[in-house]
Amino acid sequence: MIVEKDISQLVVGSFVVKIIKQKGNYKLKSAGFVRDFHAIEELIHQGVKRVAIDTSRQFSEEKNNREKQAKEESLADNQPETHPESNVSQQQNKSAKSNQTAFQREVLVENFFQAKELFSEAKSVQAKVLDDIKQGRPIDAASVVEMTDKTIESIFENSDALSCVINIRHKDEYLLEHSISVSVIMTIFAKYLGFDVQTISDLAVGAFLHDVGKINVPMPILNKPGKLTEAEFEIIKSHVVHSANIVNETQGLSELSREVVANHHEKLNGNGYPKGKRAEQLSKYSRMIAICDIYDALSAERVYKKGIPQIRAFKVLREIATRGELDAELVDQFIKCMGVYPVGSLVRLTSNKLAIVEKVNQENPVKPLVRAFFSLQQNTFIEAKDIDLAEDKNQQIAQGVRADEFDLDMNKITEFLMMQG
């Protein structure tokens, strides 16, 4: 089976068929096995971003005739080759895996900073959109499409980096950051479900603009910490109508983008707003935006409330689905897509250390690759250490947590981890 992989996910033993995406003009000598860590390092050095691999080809199957095939299947000229032998020590295997993990993290760090710049650029575009609406100017749809296309490209290249970035939020900028994060999450979900690029683009644009009508809601009501009065809640709900009117008047937007905006608060049982639509009136796309919107709203911190850990947000989504408001099957697919412990989320380990999730384990979602960085016992940052929970039998995840539960800040955490390399 041929599958595409980000270069950061490439492992020794993979059979590379071809390069899918790169910054340079590097050409493979032929399809072949990744025989050692240096081969991966060379591909990254050459600017390779994404490759196609044949999962049916196993390096071990070629063991008996590898000397014959090595020449024609080598990934590059003068490439060092390390063949697996029966007497290779466990320590050598551990060292190779450690080197590979370190290099994958190095790629993630590079992508993280690029994603952070992208998120900042998206905030500028979103701020311009809201200011244009406030001043009575038309939205520049082209700039929104261009921005979301950049986001889509980044996610197709490596979704982990943006997944990390959307966990670094500023409670005073919720209106700006929420819509961008929902657009990112919607893109990741749509990609996971296998939609074509144009559909993903339309969904991302709709998610980016879904809350623009909130600019017409008075801030004291929008950020009210206590319970809303019935009249105030009606004003809050009016933002959907405002948003729909704005995008309907904006040229250059697709009908799908407009649908996403208009239906993001509708529920399958008719309890949503503004029109109280029911299941038969709501497409898969409308059901998806409802899930993405609620998920981000639950997990993000706002001026008047703290967010909740992602794993608890998943539980709430399932509870809402049980009430008949969300598509239960899509909720389960969404959780599988994001991972029980999403990349960039924080967890407390049974060793009483805090760790950040670096890579989702698709085979065993409760045992991801994490990086421990903080001792709760000593109440201090410690030397960052990668822990593959699928292999480490001495510790596991005790619970998903948020940084503010321990008076920590995600910005400072990520800065510390980036400095650690």
C-alpha positions as CSV (number, residue, x, y, z in Angstrom):
1,M,0.0,0.0,0.0
2,I,1.4,3.4,-1.0
3,V,0.9,6.1,1.6
4,E,2.3,9.6,2.0
5,K,4.4,10.6,5.0
6,D,5.9,13.9,6.3
7,I,9.7,13.7,6.3
8,S,9.5,14.0,10.1
9,Q,7.6,10.7,10.2
10,L,10.0,8.8,8.0
11,V,11.7,5.9,9.8
12,V,14.6,3.6,9.1
13,G,13.3,0.6,7.2
14,S,10.7,2.5,5.2
15,F,10.6,1.8,1.4
16,V,10.5,5.2,-0.3
17,V,8.8,5.2,-3.7
18,K,9.1,8.9,-4.6
19,I,9.4,12.4,-3.3
20,I,6.0,14.2,-3.1
21,K,7.0,17.6,-1.9
22,Q,10.3,19.5,-1.6
23,K,11.9,22.9,-1.6
24,G,14.7,22.0,-3.9
25,N,15.2,19.8,-7.0
26,Y,16.6,16.7,-5.3
27,K,16.1,13.4,-7.3
28,L,16.2,9.9,-5.9
29,K,18.5,7.5,-7.7
30,S,15.7,5.0,-7.4
31,A,13.0,3.8,-5.1
32,G,14.5,2.0,-2.1
33,F,14.8,1.4,1.6
34,V,15.8,3.9,4.1
35,R,18.8,1.9,5.4
36,D,20.1,4.2,8.1
37,F,19.4,7.5,10.0
38,H,21.9,9.4,7.7
39,A,19.6,8.8,4.7
40,I,16.8,10.6,6.5
41,E,19.2,13.4,7.5
42,E,20.3,13.7,3.8
43,L,16.7,14.0,2.5
44,I,15.9,16.7,5.1
45,H,19.1,18.5,4.2
46,Q,18.1,18.4,0.5
47,G,14.8,20.1,1.4
48,V,12.5,17.1,1.1
49,K,9.2,17.7,2.9
50,R,7.0,14.7,2.0
51,V,7.5,11.3,0.5
52,A,5.5,8.3,-0.7
53,I,6.3,5.0,0.9
54,D,5.3,1.4,0.2
55,T,4.1,-0.1,3.5
56,S,4.0,-3.6,2.0
57,R,7.7,-3.6,1.6
58,Q,9.5,-4.7,4.8
59,F,13.3,-4.3,5.2
60,S,13.5,-7.7,6.9
61,E,12.1,-9.5,3.9
62,E,15.0,-8.3,1.8
63,K,17.6,-9.5,4.3
64,N,18.8,-12.5,2.4
65,N,19.4,-10.7,-0.9
66,R,20.1,-7.2,0.4
67,E,23.7,-7.1,-1.0
68,K,22.4,-7.7,-4.4
69,Q,19.7,-5.0,-4.1
70,A,21.7,-2.4,-2.2
71,K,23.2,-0.8,-5.2
72,E,19.9,-0.4,-7.2
73,E,17.8,0.5,-4.2
74,S,20.1,2.9,-2.4
75,L,18.4,6.3,-1.9
76,A,21.4,8.4,-2.8
77,D,25.0,8.2,-4.1
78,N,27.6,7.7,-1.4
79,Q,24.9,7.2,1.2
80,P,26.1,5.3,4.3
81,E,24.3,2.0,4.6
82,T,23.7,0.1,7.8
83,H,22.3,-3.4,7.3
84,P,20.4,-5.1,10.1
85,E,22.3,-8.1,11.3
86,S,21.3,-10.8,13.8
87,N,24.0,-9.7,16.2
88,V,23.3,-6.0,16.3
89,S,23.1,-5.0,19.9
90,Q,20.0,-3.5,21.6
91,Q,22.1,-0.6,22.6
92,Q,22.8,0.2,18.9
93,N,19.1,0.0,18.1
94,K,18.3,2.3,21.0
95,S,20.9,4.8,19.9
96,A,19.6,4.8,16.3
97,K,16.1,5.3,17.5
98,S,17.2,8.1,19.9
99,N,19.0,9.9,17.0
100,Q,16.0,9.6,14.8
101,T,13.7,10.9,17.5
102,A,16.0,13.9,18.1
103,F,16.2,14.7,14.4
104,Q,12.4,14.4,14.1
105,R,12.1,16.9,16.9
106,E,14.6,19.2,15.2
107,V,12.3,19.2,12.2
108,L,9.3,19.9,14.4
109,V,11.1,22.8,16.1
110,E,11.8,24.4,12.7
111,N,8.2,23.8,11.6
112,F,6.9,25.1,14.9
113,F,8.6,28.5,14.4
114,Q,7.2,28.7,10.8
115,A,3.8,27.8,12.1
116,K,4.0,30.4,14.8
117,E,4.7,33.1,12.2
118,L,1.8,31.7,10.1
119,F,-0.5,32.0,13.1
120,S,0.6,35.6,13.7
121,E,0.0,36.4,10.0
122,A,-3.5,34.9,10.2
123,K,-4.2,37.1,13.3
124,S,-3.3,40.1,11.2
125,V,-5.6,39.1,8.4
126,Q,-8.4,38.3,10.9
127,A,-7.9,41.7,12.6
128,K,-8.1,43.4,9.2
129,V,-11.3,41.6,8.4
130,L,-13.0,42.7,11.6
131,D,-11.8,46.2,11.2
132,D,-13.1,46.4,7.6
133,I,-16.5,45.2,8.9
134,K,-16.5,47.7,11.7
135,Q,-15.7,50.5,9.3
136,G,-18.3,49.4,6.8
137,R,-15.8,48.3,4.2
138,P,-16.1,45.0,2.2
139,I,-14.1,42.0,3.3
140,D,-11.1,41.3,1.1
141,A,-12.0,37.6,0.4
142,A,-8.9,37.0,-1.6
143,S,-6.6,37.7,1.4
144,V,-8.7,35.3,3.5
145,V,-8.4,32.5,0.8
146,E,-4.7,33.2,0.4
147,M,-4.2,32.9,4.2
148,T,-6.2,29.7,4.6
149,D,-4.4,28.2,1.6
150,K,-1.1,28.8,3.4
151,T,-2.5,27.1,6.5
152,I,-3.7,24.2,4.4
153,E,-0.2,23.8,2.9
154,S,1.4,23.9,6.3
155,I,-1.0,21.2,7.6
156,F,-0.4,19.0,4.6
157,E,3.3,19.4,5.2
158,N,3.2,18.8,9.0
159,S,0.0,19.3,11.0
160,D,1.8,18.7,14.3
161,A,3.5,22.2,14.3
162,L,0.2,24.1,13.9
163,S,-1.4,21.7,16.4
164,C,1.2,22.9,18.9
165,V,0.8,26.6,18.1
166,I,-3.0,26.7,18.5
167,N,-2.5,25.6,22.1
168,I,-0.6,28.8,22.8
169,R,-3.5,31.3,23.3
170,H,-4.0,34.7,24.8
171,K,-7.3,35.1,26.6
172,D,-7.5,38.8,25.6
173,E,-7.4,37.8,21.9
174,Y,-10.1,35.1,21.9
175,L,-12.2,36.6,19.2
176,L,-9.2,36.7,16.8
177,E,-7.6,33.4,17.8
178,H,-10.7,31.3,18.1
179,S,-11.7,31.6,14.5
180,I,-8.2,30.9,13.3
181,S,-7.9,27.8,15.5
182,V,-11.3,26.5,14.4
183,S,-10.1,27.0,10.8
184,V,-6.9,25.0,11.5
185,I,-8.9,22.2,13.3
186,M,-11.5,22.1,10.5
187,T,-8.6,21.7,8.0
188,I,-7.0,18.9,10.0
189,F,-10.3,17.1,10.3
190,A,-11.3,17.5,6.6
191,K,-7.8,16.2,5.6
192,Y,-8.3,13.2,7.9
193,L,-11.7,12.5,6.3
194,G,-10.1,12.5,2.9
195,F,-11.8,15.5,1.3
196,D,-10.4,17.0,-1.9
197,V,-8.3,20.2,-1.6
198,Q,-10.9,22.6,-3.0
199,T,-13.5,21.3,-0.4
200,I,-10.9,21.7,2.4
201,S,-10.2,25.2,1.2
202,D,-13.9,26.2,1.2
203,L,-14.3,24.7,4.7
204,A,-11.2,26.5,6.0
205,V,-12.4,29.8,4.7
206,G,-15.9,29.3,6.2
207,A,-14.4,28.4,9.6
208,F,-12.0,31.4,9.4
209,L,-15.1,33.7,9.0
210,H,-17.7,31.9,11.1
211,D,-17.6,34.4,14.0
212,V,-17.1,37.7,12.2
213,G,-20.6,38.8,13.2
214,K,-19.4,39.0,16.8
215,I,-17.9,42.4,15.9
216,N,-21.4,43.7,16.1
217,V,-22.0,42.3,19.6
218,P,-21.2,44.7,22.5
219,M,-18.0,43.6,24.2
220,P,-19.5,43.9,27.8
221,I,-22.0,41.2,26.7
222,L,-19.5,39.1,24.7
223,N,-17.1,39.0,27.6
224,K,-19.6,38.9,30.5
225,P,-18.2,36.5,33.2
226,G,-21.6,35.8,34.8
227,K,-24.8,34.2,33.5
228,L,-26.3,36.0,30.6
229,T,-29.9,37.3,30.8
230,E,-32.3,36.0,28.3
231,A,-32.1,39.3,26.4
232,E,-28.3,39.2,26.4
233,F,-28.3,35.7,25.1
234,E,-30.5,36.7,22.2
235,I,-28.0,39.4,21.4
236,I,-25.1,36.8,21.5
237,K,-27.1,34.5,19.2
238,S,-27.6,37.3,16.7
239,H,-23.9,37.1,15.8
240,V,-24.7,34.1,13.5
241,V,-27.2,36.2,11.5
242,H,-24.7,39.0,11.3
243,S,-21.9,36.7,10.2
244,A,-24.2,35.1,7.5
245,N,-25.2,38.5,6.2
246,I,-21.6,39.6,6.0
247,V,-20.4,36.6,4.0
248,N,-23.4,36.6,1.8
249,E,-22.6,40.2,0.8
250,T,-18.9,39.3,0.2
251,Q,-17.9,38.4,-3.3
252,G,-15.5,35.6,-4.0
253,L,-16.7,33.2,-1.4
254,S,-18.2,29.7,-2.2
255,E,-21.6,28.5,-1.2
256,L,-19.9,25.9,1.0
257,S,-18.0,28.6,3.0
258,R,-21.3,30.5,3.4
259,E,-23.1,27.3,4.6
260,V,-20.4,26.7,7.3
261,V,-20.8,30.2,8.6
262,A,-24.6,30.1,8.7
263,N,-24.9,26.7,10.4
264,H,-22.1,26.6,13.0
265,H,-24.6,26.8,15.9
266,E,-27.3,24.5,14.5
267,K,-27.9,21.2,16.2
268,L,-29.2,17.9,14.9
269,N,-32.2,17.8,17.2
270,G,-33.4,21.3,16.3
271,N,-32.2,23.0,19.5
272,G,-29.6,25.1,17.7
273,Y,-29.8,28.6,16.3
274,P,-30.6,30.8,14.5
275,K,-33.1,28.7,12.5
276,G,-33.4,25.5,14.6
277,K,-32.6,23.3,11.7
278,R,-32.7,19.5,12.2
279,A,-30.5,16.6,11.1
280,E,-32.0,16.2,7.6
281,Q,-31.2,19.9,6.9
282,L,-27.6,19.8,8.0
283,S,-24.9,18.4,5.8
284,K,-21.7,16.7,6.9
285,Y,-19.9,19.9,6.6
286,S,-22.3,21.8,8.9
287,R,-22.0,19.0,11.4
288,M,-18.2,19.2,11.3
289,I,-18.1,22.9,12.0
290,A,-20.3,22.5,15.0
291,I,-17.9,20.0,16.5
292,C,-14.8,22.0,15.7
293,D,-16.3,25.2,17.1
294,I,-17.4,23.6,20.4
295,Y,-14.1,21.8,20.9
296,D,-12.1,24.9,20.6
297,A,-14.5,27.0,22.7
298,L,-14.2,24.4,25.5
299,S,-10.4,24.1,25.5
300,A,-9.5,27.8,25.0
301,E,-9.1,30.2,27.8
302,R,-11.1,33.4,27.7
303,V,-11.2,36.6,29.8
304,Y,-14.1,35.3,31.9
305,K,-13.3,31.5,32.0
306,K,-10.5,29.0,31.9
307,G,-10.4,26.3,29.3
308,I,-10.5,22.6,30.0
309,P,-8.0,19.9,29.0
310,Q,-8.6,18.5,25.5
311,I,-9.4,15.0,26.8
312,R,-12.2,16.5,28.9
313,A,-13.4,18.5,25.9
314,F,-13.7,15.2,24.0
315,K,-15.8,13.8,26.9
316,V,-18.1,16.8,26.7
317,L,-18.5,16.4,22.9
318,R,-19.6,12.8,23.4
319,E,-22.1,13.9,26.1
320,I,-23.5,16.5,23.7
321,A,-23.7,13.9,21.0
322,T,-25.6,11.6,23.4
323,R,-28.2,14.4,23.7
324,G,-28.7,14.2,20.0
325,E,-27.2,17.6,19.2
326,L,-24.0,16.5,17.5
327,D,-23.3,13.7,15.0
328,A,-22.0,10.9,17.3
329,E,-20.1,9.1,14.5
330,L,-18.4,12.3,13.4
331,V,-17.5,13.1,17.0
332,D,-15.7,9.7,17.3
333,Q,-13.9,10.3,14.0
334,F,-12.9,13.7,15.3
335,I,-11.4,12.3,18.5
336,K,-9.5,9.7,16.5
337,C,-8.3,12.4,14.1
338,M,-7.0,14.7,16.9
339,G,-5.7,11.9,19.1
340,V,-6.9,11.1,22.6
341,Y,-4.0,13.3,23.7
342,P,-3.5,15.8,20.9
343,V,-0.1,17.0,19.8
344,G,0.8,20.1,21.9
345,S,-1.4,19.2,24.8
346,L,-0.1,18.8,28.3
347,V,-0.3,15.7,30.5
348,R,0.7,14.8,34.0
349,L,2.7,11.5,34.2
350,T,2.5,9.0,37.0
351,S,6.1,10.0,37.8
352,N,4.6,13.4,38.8
353,K,6.2,15.2,35.9
354,L,4.5,17.4,33.3
355,A,5.0,16.5,29.7
356,I,3.9,17.8,26.3
357,V,2.6,15.5,23.7
358,E,5.0,15.4,20.7
359,K,3.5,12.6,18.5
360,V,0.2,10.7,18.6
361,N,0.4,7.0,18.7
362,Q,-2.3,5.8,16.3
363,E,-2.0,2.1,17.3
364,N,-2.2,2.9,21.0
365,P,-3.7,6.4,21.5
366,V,-3.2,6.5,25.3
367,K,0.5,6.0,24.9
368,P,1.9,8.8,22.8
369,L,5.4,10.1,22.5
370,V,5.8,12.9,25.1
371,R,8.5,15.2,26.3
372,A,8.8,15.6,30.1
373,F,10.0,19.1,31.1
374,F,8.7,20.0,34.6
375,S,8.9,18.3,38.0
376,L,5.8,18.8,40.1
377,Q,7.6,17.5,43.2
378,Q,10.4,20.0,42.9
379,N,8.1,22.6,41.3
380,T,10.8,23.5,38.7
381,F,11.7,23.0,35.0
382,I,14.0,20.0,34.4
383,E,16.1,18.9,31.5
384,A,13.6,18.0,28.8
385,K,13.5,14.2,28.1
386,D,11.6,12.3,25.4
387,I,9.6,9.4,26.6
388,D,7.9,6.9,24.4
389,L,5.1,5.7,26.6
390,A,4.5,2.7,24.4
391,E,7.9,1.4,25.5
392,D,8.4,2.8,28.9
393,K,6.7,0.4,31.3
394,N,7.5,2.5,34.4
395,Q,5.2,5.5,33.7
396,Q,2.0,6.4,32.0
397,I,-0.3,9.4,31.7
398,A,-2.2,10.1,34.9
399,Q,-4.4,12.8,33.3
400,G,-4.6,15.5,30.7
401,V,-4.0,19.0,32.3
402,R,-3.7,22.7,31.4
403,A,-0.7,24.9,32.1
404,D,-2.6,27.4,34.2
405,E,-3.5,24.6,36.7
406,F,0.1,24.8,37.8
407,D,0.5,28.6,37.4
408,L,2.5,27.9,34.2
409,D,2.2,29.7,30.8
410,M,2.2,27.8,27.5
411,N,4.4,30.5,25.9
412,K,7.1,30.1,28.5
413,I,6.8,26.3,28.3
414,T,7.3,26.3,24.5
415,E,10.1,28.8,24.7
416,F,11.9,26.5,27.3
417,L,11.4,23.4,25.1
418,M,12.6,25.2,22.0
419,M,15.7,26.3,23.8
420,Q,16.3,22.7,24.9
421,G,16.3,21.7,21.2
